[in-house]
Amino acid sequence: MMDIVERENEDKVGGRLVISKVKGISKSTRIMLAEHGIFSVEELADADVGRLTKIPGLSRQKAQRMVRAAKFMVGDMETGREEAIASAGAAEVAEVSLEGVGLDDSRCFLNRELSLLEFNRRVLDQAKDPRTPLLERLNFLSISCSNMDEFFEIRVAGLLQKSELGAAQTDPDSMMPQEVLSAISERVHELVAEQYRVLNQELLPALEAEGIRFIRRSDWTDAQHKWLRRYFEEELAPILSPIGLDPTHPFPRPLNKALNFIISLAGKDAFGRNIHLAILQAPRALPRIIQLPKSTTGGRPHDFVFLSSIIHAFVDDLFHGMKVKGCYQFRVTRNSDLFLDEEEIDDLLQAVEGELASRNYGDEVRLEVADNCPDAVIEFLLSQFGLGEDRLYRVDGPVNLSRTREIYDLVDRPDLKYPPFTPGWPAQLTGHQDFFEVLRRQDILLHHPYESFIPVIDLIRQAADDPQVVAIKQTLYRTGPDSPIVDALARAARAGKEVTVVVELLARFDERANISLATRLQEAGVQVVYGIVGYKTHAKILLILRREGRTLRYYTHLGTGNYHPRTARLYTDYSLMTSDKALGEDVQRVFVQLTSLGKMGKLHKLLQSPFTLHKTLIRKIEREIEHVREGRPARIVIKINSLVEPKLIRALYRASSAGVPVRLIVRGICCLRPGIPGVSENIEVRSIVGRFLEHSRVYCFENGGEPEVYAASADFMARNMFRRVETCFPIENKKLAERIRNDLELYLKDDCQAWQLRSDGSYERVHDTRHCDAQAELLEALKKMV
């Protein structure tokens, strides 16, 4: 054993590279490999994976990753290079093989799907953080689960389609779809296990200590059992429709993400036949968590029971004369992306309505089952859905943790939630009833949710009621139910004003709501258009045209977020309200383009996708390179939700290589790999995950000492740059621009909620000295403006 350790400490074995150079392989694993005669990277590259899996504790997937990484290191470029990246930026590749890479090298890019999973890991970490209020921790857990649902519905579903079609991967990381799916399976299984560990071992005990209990069936008192039986008989049984499986009752097609039970039976049914299995779907109208009345809890106000527990307890009542041998939860996730053949569409609204009906019945992509479900039953379910074991997830608890969000609203415990706050109100509007008078004098910048969204609503309301306003034009992407903005627009149209609204029907998962609001606006006399087929209208713009004397004045609102009052209290975004004529004329041209589809003239100040934004950003990054080469101040600070688009990433790499400091605040996906010698050494990437969802998009360029600040609706993704209508607007008022720059510096100093991206694609918390919590400081500063 000592000889093995000594050889481990050498750089070379007989002129070969020792396995210790393959980062990510633990010392104990290296020793076990050495005991099997594998000392060098070359020997590992030639090793048989089947042989390696016989080593205790070494799974096939880990063995494959080690062999791939070794092949890559010894220069087997044809068989090893792309396979090595299958570990999605694993440390063994990132730390060893980044020297001297070119900007087109696939090793410069992280995989977007795996980066998105890393974001979800950071969200889950909020549920684990004891500094986060307890009910907020439960809320973060539910968010991590709903995020995972959407990840499978859209991202995994798309990868499966590519894999089945044999599509070649064109993303710059060079991973093939099946390689990504394998990496996803490994990481998601780990994440799901951690989600349920956090629920069972951390949150449920902590909640119980605070008097918030989930009562297990085995712990029900006689009074609780009696009340729950009556609840089952009166509220559940009349609604439930179990399906016994036989030739005339084939296996049903469960709704997407619905709670289902597979029930094992013995005995004969009412017709004398042997029925072995039945399926029961819990209607979505039923609550998943039931609050017990105080009369059954000894006065405890916060005792709950899961719906699944009630069904388990009384499922026998649904099968009179038969014996229930077992009852097991399961849930299937389906492909939920909409497919529209753009060349065949005559009416987009009708096409979307038709596709929505099929969303609940797309192809199966994931199966979740209770961990006590017998293997034979699981095999039956997998065969029914045509899924392999890699898409099976056994869970220790309810199959849908996102529904635990209901507890947050059911429990009135302010001490276990974030402290309430009243958003600030801009000083310029204090005491003023006439928004137009204020905007004629100065621009107003709002930072939501620290500052109220109500001024934006009030501006639209005032425009609707002002007799001098002749026209209102607005884009709507997400608005929420009972929107006061929609009310004001409808009122304006009824008052005879020219009101035009561009409704984006394809705002994902808001399609049905947007169809409803489009219909409502049309009934009020609003001219509604649905954007441009093939290009989502993602811009957040509002234009008010007001007759003032002999002139027509433009009043404009431009934002980084949606016109949604509720999310404006949860998402960080910027709003600019202005009467700048050039910006107003630019917005007017954009609306004309969206409605008439004709070409528009050159914009004065606004940058727009898919036309000018991408190439202008490239030019501004290149300009910083020129500044640093000439010895002038140069720096780039960008805050966005996602960084994926390869040309922009390469431009940032060029800036870093030239010596430009690049500071990126990227909430979610980041495909840029920091820390590559000679490529990205001057780039730092951080993510802020806290009370509010970081949603604002801001681009700042030092510009040789004359800083430029832009806010935008667009992230650095190909879809935002080339397949969406986006707007990017300058913040020209120096005081307002400086304010945004100061906000960004707070985010860059944050050492409470910040995570740093490492070159292997993983994130680590910024050293926690508790000196700066950016969100808390902004909240404290701006609420003083109330």
C-alpha positions in Angstrom: 0.0 0.0 0.0 2.9 2.4 0.8 4.3 1.7 -2.7 1.0 2.7 -4.2 0.9 5.9 -2.3 4.4 6.8 -3.2 3.7 6.3 -6.9 0.6 8.4 -6.5 2.7 11.3 -5.4 4.9 11.2 -8.5 4.0 13.2 -11.6 5.0 10.4 -14.0 4.9 6.6 -13.9 7.3 5.3 -16.5 7.0 8.5 -18.4 3.2 8.4 -18.2 0.9 10.9 -16.5 -0.4 9.6 -13.1 -4.1 9.4 -12.4 -3.8 12.0 -9.7 -3.8 14.5 -12.6 -7.4 13.5 -13.4 -9.1 15.9 -11.0 -12.3 14.8 -9.5 -11.1 11.3 -8.7 -10.7 10.9 -5.0 -7.5 9.5 -3.4 -9.4 6.4 -2.2 -10.6 5.7 -5.8 -7.1 6.2 -7.1 -5.7 3.7 -4.6 -8.4 1.1 -5.6 -7.5 1.7 -9.3 -3.9 1.1 -8.4 -4.7 -2.1 -6.6 -6.2 -3.3 -9.9 -3.0 -2.3 -11.8 -4.1 1.1 -13.1 -1.6 3.8 -12.2 -1.5 6.1 -15.3 -3.9 8.2 -17.3 -3.0 6.1 -20.3 -3.9 2.9 -18.5 -7.2 4.4 -17.4 -8.0 5.5 -21.0 -7.5 1.9 -22.1 -9.4 0.3 -19.2 -12.6 -1.7 -19.8 -15.6 0.0 -18.2 -17.2 -3.3 -17.3 -14.0 -4.3 -15.4 -13.9 -1.0 -13.5 -17.5 -1.3 -12.3 -16.4 -4.4 -10.3 -14.4 -2.1 -8.1 -16.5 -1.5 -4.9 -18.3 1.9 -4.9 -17.6 2.6 -8.6 -20.8 3.1 -10.6 -20.9 2.6 -14.3 -21.6 6.3 -15.0 -18.6 7.4 -12.9 -16.4 4.8 -14.5 -17.4 6.0 -18.0 -16.7 9.6 -17.0 -13.2 8.7 -15.7 -12.4 6.8 -18.9 -13.7 9.6 -21.1 -11.6 12.2 -19.2 -8.5 10.0 -19.5 -9.0 9.5 -23.2 -9.3 13.2 -23.7 -6.1 13.8 -21.8 -4.0 11.4 -23.8 -5.1 13.1 -27.0 -7.6 10.6 -28.4 -9.5 13.5 -30.0 -11.8 11.5 -32.2 -13.2 9.2 -29.5 -12.5 11.2 -26.3 -12.9 14.9 -26.8 -16.6 15.3 -27.1 -17.2 12.4 -24.7 -15.1 14.1 -22.0 -17.3 17.1 -22.1 -20.2 14.7 -21.3 -19.3 15.3 -17.7 -20.6 18.8 -18.4 -17.6 20.8 -17.3 -16.6 18.3 -14.7 -13.5 19.3 -12.8 -11.3 16.7 -14.4 -11.7 18.3 -17.8 -11.9 22.0 -16.7 -8.9 22.0 -14.5 -6.5 20.0 -16.6 -7.3 20.8 -20.2 -8.0 24.5 -20.5 -4.5 25.7 -21.3 -4.2 27.2 -24.7 -7.7 26.7 -25.9 -9.1 28.8 -28.8 -12.3 30.7 -28.7 -14.1 28.2 -30.9 -13.0 25.3 -28.7 -16.0 23.5 -27.2 -14.2 23.5 -23.9 -14.9 27.3 -23.7 -18.6 26.7 -23.2 -20.7 25.2 -20.5 -23.8 23.2 -21.3 -27.0 25.3 -21.0 -29.2 22.5 -19.6 -26.7 21.6 -16.9 -26.1 25.2 -16.1 -29.9 25.5 -15.6 -29.8 22.6 -13.1 -27.0 24.4 -11.2 -29.4 27.4 -10.8 -32.0 25.1 -9.4 -29.4 23.7 -7.0 -28.9 27.3 -5.8 -32.7 27.7 -5.3 -32.8 24.5 -3.3 -29.9 25.8 -1.2 -32.2 28.7 0.0 -34.5 26.0 1.4 -31.5 24.6 3.3 -30.3 27.9 4.7 -31.3 28.3 8.3 -31.0 32.1 8.0 -34.0 32.1 5.6 -37.4 32.3 7.5 -38.9 28.8 7.8 -42.0 29.2 5.7 -39.8 30.9 3.0 -37.6 27.9 3.1 -40.6 25.7 2.3 -41.5 28.1 -0.4 -38.0 27.8 -2.0 -38.4 24.0 -1.9 -41.6 24.2 -3.8 -40.0 26.6 -6.3 -37.2 24.2 -6.9 -39.7 21.5 -7.6 -41.9 23.6 -10.0 -38.7 24.6 -11.7 -37.8 21.0 -12.2 -41.2 20.3 -13.7 -40.8 23.0 -16.3 -37.2 21.7 -17.0 -38.6 18.3 -17.9 -41.6 19.7 -19.7 -39.6 21.9 -22.0 -35.8 21.3 -21.9 -35.7 17.5 -21.4 -38.6 17.0 -23.8 -36.8 18.9 -26.5 -33.6 16.9 -26.0 -35.5 13.6 -26.2 -37.0 14.7 -29.5 -33.5 15.6 -30.8 -32.1 12.3 -29.6 -34.9 10.2 -31.1 -34.4 12.0 -34.5 -30.7 11.4 -34.4 -30.1 15.2 -34.5 -26.5 16.4 -34.3 -25.8 18.8 -31.5 -25.0 22.3 -32.8 -24.5 24.0 -29.4 -21.0 25.3 -28.9 -20.3 22.9 -26.0 -20.4 20.0 -28.6 -22.4 17.7 -26.4 -24.7 15.3 -28.2 -28.3 15.1 -27.0 -28.0 11.7 -25.5 -24.8 12.7 -23.6 -26.7 15.7 -22.1 -29.6 13.4 -21.2 -27.3 11.0 -19.4 -25.7 13.9 -17.4 -29.1 15.3 -16.6 -30.3 12.0 -15.3 -27.4 11.6 -12.9 -27.6 15.2 -11.6 -31.4 15.3 -11.3 -31.5 12.0 -9.4 -29.1 13.6 -6.9 -31.2 16.8 -6.7 -34.5 15.0 -6.2 -33.0 12.9 -3.4 -31.7 16.1 -1.8 -35.1 17.8 -2.1 -36.8 15.0 -0.2 -34.0 14.8 2.3 -34.5 18.5 3.0 -38.2 18.1 3.4 -38.1 15.0 5.6 -35.0 15.7 7.7 -34.9 19.5 8.0 -38.2 21.3 7.1 -40.8 19.0 8.5 -39.1 18.7 12.0 -38.5 22.4 12.0 -42.1 23.1 11.1 -43.4 20.7 13.8 -41.2 22.5 16.3 -43.2 25.7 15.4 -46.5 23.9 15.8 -47.1 23.3 12.0 -47.6 19.5 11.6 -48.3 17.1 8.8 -50.1 14.2 10.6 -49.3 10.8 9.3 -52.0 8.2 9.0 -50.5 6.1 11.8 -50.7 9.1 14.1 -54.4 10.1 13.5 -56.5 10.2 16.6 -60.0 8.7 16.7 -61.5 12.1 16.3 -59.3 12.9 13.3 -59.9 9.6 11.7 -63.7 10.1 12.0 -63.5 13.6 10.6 -61.3 12.5 7.7 -63.6 9.6 6.8 -66.5 12.0 6.6 -64.4 14.3 4.5 -63.6 11.5 2.2 -67.2 10.3 1.9 -68.6 13.8 1.4 -65.9 15.7 -0.5 -63.8 13.1 -2.3 -65.6 9.9 -3.0 -68.3 11.5 -5.2 -65.6 13.1 -7.4 -63.2 10.2 -7.7 -63.5 7.8 -10.6 -61.2 4.8 -10.3 -60.7 2.7 -13.4 -60.3 -1.0 -13.1 -58.0 -2.3 -15.9 -59.4 -4.8 -18.3 -59.8 -5.1 -22.1 -62.6 -2.6 -22.2 -60.9 -0.3 -19.6 -57.4 0.0 -21.0 -54.7 1.9 -19.2 -55.8 5.6 -19.2 -53.6 8.5 -20.3 -53.0 10.5 -17.1 -53.0 14.2 -17.3 -49.6 16.0 -17.2 -48.3 16.3 -13.6 -51.6 15.1 -12.1 -51.6 13.1 -8.9 -52.4 9.4 -9.7 -52.6 6.2 -7.8 -52.0 2.6 -9.0 -53.9 0.2 -6.9 -53.2 -3.5 -6.6 -56.4 -5.6 -6.1 -57.4 -9.1 -5.2 -60.8 -10.8 -5.5 -63.6 -10.6 -8.0 -65.4 -7.5 -9.2 -69.2 -7.0 -9.3 -69.3 -9.0 -12.6 -67.4 -12.0 -11.2 -64.1 -11.2 -13.0 -60.6 -11.0 -11.5 -59.3 -7.5 -11.7 -55.7 -7.0 -10.5 -55.0 -3.3 -11.1 -56.9 0.0 -11.0 -55.9 3.6 -11.7 -57.2 6.5 -9.8 -56.5 10.1 -10.8 -57.0 12.9 -8.2 -58.9 15.8 -9.9 -56.9 19.0 -10.0 -59.8 20.8 -8.3 -59.1 19.0 -5.1 -56.7 20.6 -2.6 -53.5 18.6 -2.0 -53.2 19.7 1.6 -56.2 19.6 4.0 -56.3 21.6 7.2 -57.7 19.7 10.2 -60.4 21.6 12.3 -59.3 22.7 15.8 -62.0 20.4 17.2 -59.9 17.4 16.2 -56.5 18.8 17.1 -56.9 19.9 20.7 -57.0 23.5 19.6 -53.8 23.4 17.4 -54.5 25.7 14.5 -51.9 24.3 12.0 -52.4 20.6 11.7 -52.5 19.3 8.1 -53.0 16.1 6.2 -51.9 15.4 2.7 -54.7 14.5 0.2 -52.7 11.4 -0.7 -52.8 10.2 2.9 -56.6 10.4 3.0 -56.9 8.5 -0.3 -54.5 5.8 1.0 -56.5 5.5 4.2 -60.0 5.0 2.6 -59.3 3.7 -0.9 -60.9 0.4 0.1 -64.3 2.1 0.1 -64.0 2.6 -3.7 -63.7 -1.2 -4.3 -66.5 -2.9 -2.4 -66.1 -6.7 -2.2 -62.5 -6.6 -3.3 -59.3 -6.4 -1.3 -56.8 -3.6 -1.8 -53.3 -5.1 -1.6 -51.5 -1.8 -2.2 -52.0 1.8 -3.2 -49.1 3.8 -4.6 -48.7 7.4 -5.8 -47.3 8.2 -9.2 -47.1 11.2 -11.5 -46.1 11.5 -15.1 -44.5 14.6 -16.7 -45.2 15.3 -20.3 -43.8 17.3 -23.2 -45.6 20.6 -22.8 -44.0 22.7 -25.5 -46.4 23.9 -28.2 -45.8 23.1 -31.8 -47.1 25.5 -34.5 -46.5 25.0 -38.2 -45.9 28.7 -39.1 -46.5 28.1 -42.8 -49.9 26.5 -42.1 -51.3 29.1 -39.7 -54.1 31.2 -40.8 -55.3 32.4 -37.4 -52.7 32.4 -34.6 -55.3 32.6 -31.8 -57.2 29.6 -33.1 -54.0 27.6 -33.6 -52.8 28.3 -30.0 -56.2 27.4 -28.7 -56.1 24.1 -30.6 -52.6 23.2 -29.3 -53.4 24.1 -25.7 -55.9 21.2 -25.6 -53.2 18.7 -26.3 -50.6 20.1 -23.8 -51.8 17.8 -21.0 -51.3 14.7 -23.3 -47.9 15.2 -24.8 -45.2 12.5 -24.8 -44.1 11.2 -21.5 -40.7 12.4 -20.3 -40.6 11.5 -16.6 -42.2 9.1 -14.1 -42.3 9.8 -10.4 -43.4 7.0 -8.0 -43.6 6.5 -4.3 -40.5 4.7 -3.0 -42.6 1.9 -1.5 -44.0 1.0 -4.8 -43.1 -2.7 -5.7 -40.7 -3.2 -8.5 -43.2 -5.2 -10.5 -45.7 -2.3 -10.4 -43.0 0.1 -11.4 -42.0 -2.0 -14.4 -45.7 -2.1 -15.4 -45.9 1.7 -15.3 -42.6 2.2 -17.2 -43.8 -0.2 -19.9 -47.1 1.7 -20.2 -45.3 5.0 -20.7 -42.5 3.6 -22.8 -39.8 5.0 -20.4 -36.5 3.6 -19.3 -35.2 3.5 -15.7 -33.1 6.6 -16.3 -36.4 8.6 -16.3 -37.8 7.0 -13.2 -37.7 8.9 -9.9 -38.6 7.2 -6.7 -39.5 9.7 -4.0 -39.8 9.5 -0.3 -43.0 11.6 0.2 -45.7 13.3 -1.9 -44.9 13.1 -5.6 -45.5 16.8 -6.1 -43.6 19.0 -3.6 -44.5 22.2 -5.5 -48.0 21.9 -3.9 -46.4 22.5 -0.4 -46.6 26.1 -1.5 -50.2 26.0 -0.2 -48.9 25.9 3.4 -47.4 29.4 3.0 -50.9 30.9 2.5 -52.7 28.7 5.0 -50.4 29.5 7.9 -50.6 33.1 9.3 -47.2 33.3 10.9 -45.5 36.5 10.0 -42.6 35.6 12.2 -41.8 32.7 9.9 -41.9 34.8 6.7 -39.9 37.7 5.3 -40.9 40.9 7.0 -43.6 42.8 5.0 -42.5 46.0 3.3 -44.1 48.9 1.6 -42.5 49.8 -1.7 -41.0 53.2 -2.0 -42.6 56.1 -3.9 -40.5 58.4 -6.1 -40.1 61.8 -4.6 -40.8 63.5 -8.0 -44.4 62.2 -7.9 -45.1 63.0 -4.2 -48.0 65.5 -4.1 -48.4 65.5 -7.8 -51.6 64.3 -9.5 -50.6 65.1 -13.1 -48.0 62.6 -14.3 -47.7 64.3 -17.6 -46.7 67.6 -16.0 -43.9 65.8 -14.0 -42.7 63.8 -17.1 -42.4 67.0 -19.1 -39.8 68.2 -16.6 -37.8 65.0 -15.9 -37.5 61.3 -16.5 -38.5 59.0 -13.7 -36.7 55.7 -13.0 -38.3 53.1 -10.9 -36.5 50.0 -9.4 -39.1 47.4 -8.6 -40.0 45.9 -6.2 -38.2 48.3 -3.9 -40.2 51.1 -5.6 -43.9 50.7 -6.3 -45.2 49.6 -9.6 -48.4 51.7 -9.0 -47.0 54.8 -10.8 -46.9 52.8 -14.0 -50.5 51.7 -13.5 -51.5 55.3 -12.5 -49.9 56.6 -15.7 -52.1 54.3 -17.8 -55.2 55.1 -15.8 -54.6 58.8 -16.2 -54.1 58.4 -19.9 -57.3 56.5 -20.1 -59.3 59.3 -18.5 -57.5 62.3 -19.9 -59.5 63.9 -22.8 -56.3 65.2 -24.4 -54.9 61.7 -24.8 -55.7 60.5 -28.3 -53.9 57.1 -28.5 -52.4 54.5 -26.3 -50.2 51.6 -27.6 -48.8 48.9 -25.4 -47.3 45.4 -25.5 -48.6 42.7 -23.1 -46.6 39.6 -22.5 -47.8 38.6 -19.0 -50.4 40.6 -17.0 -52.0 38.3 -14.5 -55.7 37.9 -13.8 -57.9 40.9 -13.1 -55.3 43.3 -14.3 -55.9 47.0 -13.6 -53.9 47.8 -16.7 -56.3 45.8 -18.9 -59.2 47.6 -17.1 -57.7 51.0 -18.0 -57.1 50.1 -21.6 -60.6 48.8 -22.0 -62.0 52.0 -20.5 -59.8 54.1 -22.8 -61.2 52.3 -25.8 -64.8 52.7 -24.7 -64.1 56.5 -24.3 -63.2 56.7 -27.9 -59.4 56.7 -27.7 -57.3 54.8 -30.3 -56.0 51.9 -28.3 -53.7 49.3 -29.8 -52.4 46.3 -27.8 -49.9 43.7 -29.0 -50.6 40.6 -27.1 -48.1 37.8 -27.1 -50.2 34.7 -27.2 -47.2 32.4 -26.9 -45.9 33.6 -23.5 -45.1 30.1 -22.2 -47.7 28.7 -19.7 -49.7 32.0 -19.9 -51.2 31.3 -23.4 -54.7 30.6 -22.1 -54.7 33.7 -19.9 -53.5 35.8 -22.8 -56.2 34.4 -25.1 -58.7 35.5 -22.5 -57.4 39.0 -22.1 -57.1 39.4 -25.9 -60.8 38.5 -26.3 -61.8 40.9 -23.4 -59.9 43.8 -25.0 -61.4 43.2 -28.4 -64.8 43.2 -26.9 -64.1 46.7 -25.5 -63.1 48.0 -28.9 -59.3 47.7 -28.5 -57.3 46.9 -31.7 -55.5 43.7 -30.7 -52.7 42.1 -32.7 -50.7 39.1 -31.8 -47.2 40.1 -32.8 -45.4 38.3 -35.5 -45.5 34.6 -36.1 -42.0 33.2 -35.5 -40.9 36.2 -33.4 -42.2 36.5 -29.9 -43.0 40.1 -28.9 -41.0 40.2 -25.6 -40.5 44.0 -25.5 -42.1 45.9 -22.6 -43.1 49.2 -24.1 -46.0 51.7 -23.6 -46.7 54.8 -25.7 -49.2 57.5 -24.9 -49.9 60.2 -27.5 -51.3 63.4 -26.0 -52.5 66.5 -27.8 -50.9 69.6 -26.2 -51.7 72.8 -28.0 -50.7 72.3 -31.6 -48.2 69.5 -30.9 -48.6 65.8 -30.3 -46.4 64.9 -27.3 -45.0 61.4 -26.7 -45.0 59.9 -23.2 -43.3 56.5 -23.0 -42.7 53.8 -20.5 -40.0 51.2 -21.1 -39.3 48.3 -18.8 -37.2 45.2 -18.2 -40.1 43.3 -16.8 -43.7 42.5 -17.5 -46.8 44.6 -16.9 -47.8 42.3 -14.1 -48.6 44.0 -10.7 -48.0 40.8 -8.7 -44.6 39.9 -10.1 -43.6 43.5 -9.8 -43.6 42.8 -6.0 -41.4 39.7 -6.5 -39.1 40.4 -9.4 -36.4 43.0 -9.6 -36.9 45.2 -12.7 -36.3 48.7 -13.9 -38.9 51.1 -15.4 -38.2 54.3 -17.2 -41.0 56.9 -17.7 -40.1 59.7 -20.0 -41.4 62.3 -22.5 -38.2 62.2 -24.6 -39.3 62.8 -28.1 -36.7 60.7 -29.9 -37.4 57.7 -27.7 -41.2 58.2 -28.2 -40.7 58.3 -32.0 -38.6 55.1 -31.8 -41.3 53.3 -29.9 -44.0 54.6 -32.3 -41.9 53.1 -35.2 -41.7 49.7 -33.4 -45.5 49.6 -33.0 -46.1 50.5 -36.6 -43.7 47.6 -37.5 -45.6 45.2 -35.2 -49.0 46.1 -36.7 -48.2 46.8 -40.3 -45.3 44.4 -40.7 -43.6 47.0 -42.9 -40.0 48.0 -42.7 -39.3 51.0 -40.5 -36.7 53.7 -40.6 -33.6 54.0 -38.5 -34.2 54.2 -34.8 -32.7 57.2 -33.0 -31.9 55.8 -29.6 -33.7 52.5 -29.2 -31.9 49.2 -30.0 -34.1 46.4 -31.2 -34.0 42.7 -31.8 -33.8 41.0 -34.2 -32.3 43.9 -36.1 -29.7 46.1 -34.2 -29.3 44.9 -30.7 -26.9 42.0 -31.2 -24.5 43.7 -33.6 -24.5 46.9 -31.5 -23.6 45.0 -28.3 -20.7 43.3 -30.2 -19.5 46.8 -31.3 -19.7 48.2 -27.8 -17.7 45.2 -26.4 -15.1 45.7 -29.1 -15.0 49.4 -28.3 -14.0 48.6 -24.7 -11.1 46.6 -26.2 -9.9 49.6 -28.1 -10.2 51.8 -25.0 -8.0 49.4 -22.9 -5.4 49.2 -25.6 -5.2 53.0 -25.7 -4.9 53.2 -22.0 -8.3 54.6 -21.4 -10.8 53.4 -18.7 -12.5 50.2 -19.8 -14.9 47.9 -18.0 -18.0 45.9 -18.8 -20.7 45.2 -16.2 -23.7 43.2 -17.4 -26.7 42.0 -15.3 -28.9 39.5 -17.1 -30.9 36.3 -16.4 -29.1 34.0 -18.9 -25.9 34.1 -20.9 -25.9 31.6 -23.8 -25.4 33.3 -27.2 -21.9 32.1 -28.4 -21.0 35.2 -30.4 -21.5 37.5 -27.4 -19.6 35.0 -25.2 -16.7 35.1 -27.6 -16.8 38.9 -27.7 -16.6 38.9 -23.9 -13.7 36.4 -24.1 -11.9 38.8 -26.5 -12.4 41.6 -24.1 -11.0 39.6 -21.2 -8.0 38.5 -23.2 -7.3 42.2 -24.0 -7.4 43.1 -20.4 -10.9 44.5 -20.0 -12.4 43.7 -16.6 -15.7 42.0 -17.2 -18.1 41.6 -14.3 -21.2 39.5 -15.0 -24.3 39.1 -12.8 -26.2 36.2 -14.3 -29.1 34.8 -12.3 -29.6 31.5 -14.1 -28.0 29.9 -17.1 -24.4 30.8 -17.9 -22.6 29.0 -20.7 -19.5 31.2 -20.4 -16.7 29.4 -18.6 -14.6 31.7 -16.4 -11.0 31.1 -15.4 -9.7 29.8 -18.7 -6.0 30.8 -18.9 -5.5 33.6 -21.5 -9.2 33.6 -22.4 -11.5 34.4 -19.4 -9.1 35.2 -16.6 -10.5 38.8 -16.3 -14.2 37.6 -16.2 -16.1 37.1 -13.0 -19.5 35.6 -13.0 -21.8 35.7 -10.0 -25.4 34.8 -9.3 -27.7 36.4 -6.7 -30.4 34.2 -5.3 -32.5 35.8 -2.5 -35.9 37.1 -1.4 -36.6 38.6 -4.8 -36.1 37.0 -8.2 -33.4 39.0 -10.0 -34.9 39.8 -13.4 -33.6 43.1 -14.6 -31.3 43.3 -17.6 -28.7 46.1 -17.6 -25.7 46.6 -19.8 -22.9 49.0 -18.7 -19.9 50.1 -20.6 -17.1 52.3 -19.2 -16.5 53.8 -22.6 -13.1 55.5 -21.9 -14.5 57.4 -18.9 -17.8 58.4 -20.5 -20.0 55.5 -19.2 -23.0 54.2 -21.1 -25.9 52.5 -19.3 -28.6 50.5 -21.1 -31.7 48.7 -19.7 -33.4 46.0 -21.8 -36.0 43.3 -22.1 -33.4 40.9 -23.6 -31.1 38.4 -22.1 -27.9 37.2 -23.9 -29.6 34.3 -25.6 -30.0 33.5 -29.3 -33.8 33.6 -29.0 -33.6 37.1 -27.5 -31.3 38.4 -30.1 -32.6 36.7 -33.3 -36.1 35.3 -32.7 -37.8 37.9 -30.5 -38.9 41.5 -30.7 -36.9 43.1 -27.9 -36.0 46.6 -27.0 -33.0 48.1 -25.3 -33.1 51.7 -24.1 -30.3 54.1 -22.9 -30.4 55.7 -19.5 -29.2 59.1 -20.6 -29.9 61.1 -17.5 -26.5 61.0 -15.7 -28.0 61.0 -12.2 -30.3 58.0 -13.1 -27.5 56.2 -14.9 -25.2 56.6 -11.9 -27.9 55.3 -9.7 -28.1 52.1 -11.7 -24.3 51.8 -11.7 -24.4 52.1 -7.9 -27.0 49.3 -7.7 -24.8 47.1 -9.7 -21.8 47.7 -7.5 -24.0 46.6 -4.5 -24.6 43.3 -6.3 -20.9 42.9 -7.0 -20.1 43.5 -3.3 -22.8 41.1 -2.1 -21.4 38.5 0.3 -24.7 37.2 1.7 -26.7 35.9 -1.3 -24.1 35.7 -4.0 -22.6 32.7 -5.7 -19.5 32.6 -7.8 -19.2 30.5 -11.0 -16.2 28.3 -11.1 -14.4 27.1 -14.2 -15.8 23.5 -13.8 -19.4 24.9 -14.1 -20.3 24.5 -10.4 -21.0 27.4 -8.1 -19.7 28.2 -4.6 -21.1 30.8 -2.1 -19.1 34.0 -2.0 -17.3 34.2 1.4 -19.9 35.1 3.9 -18.8 38.0 6.0 -22.3 39.5 6.2 -21.1 42.9 5.2 -23.4 43.4 2.2 -26.8 42.0 1.3 -27.6 43.8 -1.9 -31.4 43.2 -1.8 -31.7 44.1 1.9 -29.7 47.3 1.4 -31.8 48.3 -1.6 -35.0 47.6 0.2 -33.9 49.6 3.2 -32.7 52.5 1.1 -35.7 52.8 -1.2 -38.5 52.1 1.3 -37.4 55.3 3.0 -38.9 57.1 0.0 -42.4 56.1 1.1 
